[in-house]
């Protein structure tokens, strides 16, 4: 157990970048170095985690801990994978809240936001090449990008429609298109005998998981009132955690829209800053929601110290974001083989993944609007209109930094640390030059 703690603490400190980078590091450690699992089992677990809502890299970490040391191992691995990045993000958010108006800091943040644009584009291209395998899936991606950018359909309804489209696709197209259905027919999976005592295990796990997930939110409601900020944070980010199909990039567009436009907890610039800051910390990218929680608590601290209010709000946000992932894995891990072989489920998740590609594109559009232009409100970016007069609102320094990020990412294929470091350094130098 001591070695398990050390291994996962190390992984929590060295996993930078997006889910693909995290999974690559975990594969090297779990399969090649420590040989915790075989290659085939790792890949099956990875595909299973991609079918679930929530951060897939974190869920894979929970599964690896569960696979090697049971429930206790899953709790340890999942916690240590997030804890280092969460503590670092908490410190960075505090520094941001106190220094965001300093010109040099603004230059650093601008560099990070411009670097994030290239990272979003890279994530979009990678996921699109892997997911968009048919005209139907391309159409789903285009529709989701358009409707999300124009805010025509709420995010939960968009995901529900994608799931329905995937089910219809499975019903009316040849089922042999889905590899999982070809491996084990649905009738065979359904005929499997349920393990003895499995119902009791499911009920205990479900009740315990739901209790731990919602207990902090209920306590906040009893102590501070059911309309208080902590309760609203807990309810919103719990809903977001259940709907985060397609990874962090896909859900961040939804989170940004709600916390900026509906709740007014952050400005669009602060949300973009948080995305850039999240790229600099280890752990899951979805830790950007902790930054959202901190700033919301900081601004609405009331009688509390802003630091304490921000920290409490950040920790609650992190709790309700990651608690569901523990529950999904500890519930579903023993059923891994059967769930990963359901053809209809694979079809649904293919459609949801295609929708996620469109959501990532919408996120890039919004991030570009708030980063590259000095007056986003004057630019009808959400209507896909780029009048000639809009180019007068371009920020030359942002265009320069974004170009630098693109060159480092796509021409020289540099790693995330170099891209972030170079863009932030150049942004800082530009701020000193005035």
N, C-alpha and C positions, 0 to 999 in steps of 0.2 A: 504493500500500500504506500509506503514511503516513496518507492521508486515511481509509482503512478503519479503521486503529487508532484514530484520533481519534473517528470516528463511533461505533464500538462501545464505546469507553470512556465516551463521553457517554451512550449508551443504557444501559450498565451502571449508571450513576449516577442516572438519572432514572426508571427503571422501578420504581415502587412498586406495591403492591397484588397482586392475584391475576393468573392467566394472561390473563384478559380484558383487564385494564388494560395488561398488557405487550404483548399482540398489537395493541391499539389504537395504542399509541405506535409500535411497529415499522411498522405500516401507514402512519402519518402520515409517518414518516421515509423508509421504503423506497419507497413508491408515490407519495406526494404531493410530498415535498421533494426527495429524491435521484433518484427515478425509476429505481431499480435494476431493478425488475420491473414488469410490467403488473398491473392489478387482478385479472384472471382467473387469472393464474399465481400470484399471492400467495394467493388464496382456495383454489386447488387444493392448494398446498403446506400451507396451514393445515389443511385437512381431512385431508391425508396424515399430518401430525404428530399429529393427534388419534387416528389409528388405531394409533399406536405406544405402547408402554409408556414411561413417563418423563415429565418435565416438557415439555409441548408448546411452551411459549414458548421454552424453551432450545433445543429441537430446531428450531424455526422460525428462531431466530437462527443456528444452525449452517447450516441450508439456505440462508439469504440470503447468508452469507459464501461458501459453496460455489458458489452460483449466479453470483456476481459475480467471484470470484477463485479458484475451484477449491478443492482440498483445503486448501491453505494458508490461504485465506480462511475456510473453515469452521472450522478450528482456532482461528484468531485471533478470529473473531466469537463462537464459543461460549465461549471462555475469558474474553474481556473482558466478556461479558454476566454472568458469574458472579463474576468476581474482586473487583470493588469490594464487593459485598454480602457475599462470603465473608470478606474482611478485616474489614469492619465487624462482622459477626456474631462473629468470633473475639474482637475487642476487647470486645464487649458480653458475651459468655459469660464472659470473664475477670473483668470487673467484677461480673457476677452472682454468680460463685462466691465472690468476696471480700466482697460487701456484701448478699447476699440476706436476711440476718437483721436488717438495719437497718430500723427501723419506717418511715421515710420511703420507702425503696426498696420495702418491701412494699406501701405504698400506691400507688406508681407501677405496680408489677406487677399489683396487683389491678385498677387502672383499665384496663390494657392487656388483661388477660384478659376483662374484661367487654365491652370494645370488640370483642374477637375473637368473642364470641358473636353480636353483630349482623352481623359480617362473614361468619361461617359460615352464618347464616340467609339472608343476602343471596345467597351463593354457591349455597346449596341451592335457593332460589326461582328464580334465573336458570337453573341447569342443568336443574331439573325442567321449567320452561316450554319449554325447547328440546328436551329429550330424550323426555319422557314423552308420546308422541303416540298411544298406543294402550293399551287395558286390559291387554294382555299385558305391556307395559313397566312400567306402574304396579304390576302384581302382582310383577314381578321386583324393583322398588325396595322394596316393602313386605317381601318375603321377606328381602332382603339386610339391611335395617335390623333386622329382628327377630332373624335368626340372628347378626348381628354383635354386637348389643347383649347378647344372651344368651350369646354365645360358644359357639354350638352347632356351628358349622362353621369350620374354619381358613380364613384369608383366601385362600391359594392355591387351595384346593378350591372356594371360593365363586366365584372368577374362572373356574375351569375349568368349573364347572357353568353359569355364565352364557354362556360361549362355546358350550357344547354346546346350550343352550336356543336361542341365536341361530341356530345352524346348522339345528336342527330347525324353527325358525320359518321360515327361508328355504326349506326343502324343502317344507313343507306349506302355505305361504301363497303367494299370487300373487307371482311374482318381479318383477312390474312395480311393486310397492310401493317397491322400492329404486331410487332415482334413478340410482345408479352403474351398476347392471346394465342400466338402460334406455338409458344413454348408449352403452355398448359391450358387446355380448353377450360372455359368458365364452368362447365358442368362438372369437370373433374375436381376443380378447386372447391366447388360448392358441396361436393359429396364427401369431402374430408371430414373425419370425425373430430369434433371439438375436444381438445385435451381435457382430461379430468381436472377439475378445480380451476379451470380457466375463467369461468364466470365470476367466481369469488375474487380472483386476482384482478380482473378488470374493474369490478365494483370498488374494491379497496383502493386501487390506483387512481381511478377516476374521482372518487370522493375526496381522497387526500390531496390530489393535484388541484382540484377546483377550490378546496378550502384554502390551501396555501396561496393560490393565485389571487383570490378575491379578498382574503382576510385584511391585507393592508388598506384596500380601497374602502371596505366596510368600516374599519376603524377610523379612517379619515372622515367618513361621512358622519359617524357618531360623534366625533370630537369637534369637527369644524363645520358641519352642515352639509347636506346633500347637494347643495349648489356651489360648494366651495371649489377653488381651483384644483386641489389634489384629487377630488372625486372626478371632476371633468377630465383631468389628465388621465386618470386610471381608466375611465370608461372609453375615452377616445383611443388610447394606445392599446388597450385590450382588443378593441374592434379592429384596429389596424393590424395587430399581431395575427388575428384569425384570417385576415384577408391578404396577407403578404405572399401570394403566389407569384412566382417569377423572381423572387429575390429582392434585396434592398433597393436596387435601382428602380424597379418597377413601382414599389409602394411609395417611394420618396416624393414622386410627383403628386400623389394623393395627399400625403402628409403636408407637403408644402402648401398646397391649395387651401386645405382646411385651416391650418394654424395661422396662415397669413390673411386669407380673404374672409374666412368665416369667424374665427375666434379672435384674430388680431393680437395673438400672443407675441409674434415676431414680425419684423418687416421682411420683405423679400430679400433685401441685401443681407440681413442677419441669417436668414435660412441658407443662402448661398455660401456665406462665410462658414457656417456650420458644416456644410458638405466638404468644403476645402479642408477644414480642421480635422474632420473624421478620417480623411485620407492619410493624415500624418501619424495616426495612432494605431497600435496593434489591435487585433480583434475584429469582430464583425463590423462592416460598414454601417449597419443599422444603428450603431452607437450614436449616430448623429441625432437620433431622437432624444438622447440624454441631454445633448446641448439645447435642444428645444425646451425640454422640461426645466433645465436650469435657468434659462433666460426668462421663461414664463414665471417661475417662482421668484426670481430676482426682481422683476418689474412689479409683481403683485404681492410683495412681501407683507404689506400691512403693518402690524405691530412687531413682526419678527425682524431680526437682522436679515438684510438681503442675502448674505452669504448662507445663513442657516436655511432660509426659505428656499433658495435656489438649490442647495445640496439635497434637501428633503424631496423637493419636486423631481430632481434629476434621478435620485435613487428609486423613487416610486415608479417613474417612467421606465427605467431600466428593468425593474422587477416585472411589471406587467407585460413588457415586450418579450422577455426571454422565458418567463415561467411556462407559457403554453408549449414551448418547444420541448421542455423536459417532459411535460404531460404526453404530448404526441408520441415521443419516442418510447417512453416507458410503457405506454399502452400498446403501441403497435409493433415494437421490435420482435416479440415472439411470433408475430404473424407475418414476418417479412416476406417469406416465400410466397404465401398465398396472395398478399396484397400487390406484390410487384409483378404478379402474373395475370392480373385482371386486364383483359383487353379494353373493356369499356373505360376503365379508370385511366389507362394510358392515353386513350383517345381524348378524354376530357382534359388531361393535363397537357397534351400537345396543343390543344386549342387555347388553354389558359397561358401557356408559355408564349404562344404567338401574340396573344394580347399583351403580355408583358414586354415584348419587343417594341410594340407601339408605344407603351407607356414610358419606356426608356427614351424613345425618340422625343416624346412630349416633354420629359424632364430636361433633355438637352436644349430644346427650344426655349423653355422658360429660363433655364440657367444662362443661356446665351443672351436673352433679352435683358436680364438684370445685371449681367457682367459687362457686356460690350457696349451698352448704350448708357449715356449719362442721365437720360430722362425716360425711363421705361414707360411711364404712364402716358407720355406723348407719342409712343410708338405702338400702333395697333398690332402688336406681335401676335396676339391671340387669334387674330383674324387672318394670319398668314399674309398680311399686306406689308410690302416693303416699299413705300413711296420714296422717290428720289430725295425728298427733303429729310427723310429719316437718317440718311447717311451723314447729315450734318451733326447728328447726335452721337455718333460713334466716338468712343474714347480711344485716342491713338495709342495710349500706353497699354490699354487692355487688348487691343488688336495685336500689338507687338508681342505681348506676353503669351497670348493664345497661339500666335504663330510659332513662337519658340516651343511651346508645349507640343504642338502638332509635329514639328520637325523632330524633336527628341523622341516622341512616341512612335511615329510611323516611318521616318527616314532613318534614324539611327537606332531605333528599337531599344532605347534605354529603359532601365528599370524604374519603378515608381519612385524610389527614394531620390534618384538623380533628377527626374522630371520635377518633382515637388521642390527639391532643393534649389535647382537652377531658376525656376520661375519665381520662387519666393525671394531669392537673393537679388535677382534682377528687378523685381518689383520694389524691394527695399531701396536699392540704389536709385531707381527712378524717383522715389518719393523724396530722397535726400537732394536730388537735383532740382526738385520743384516742378 
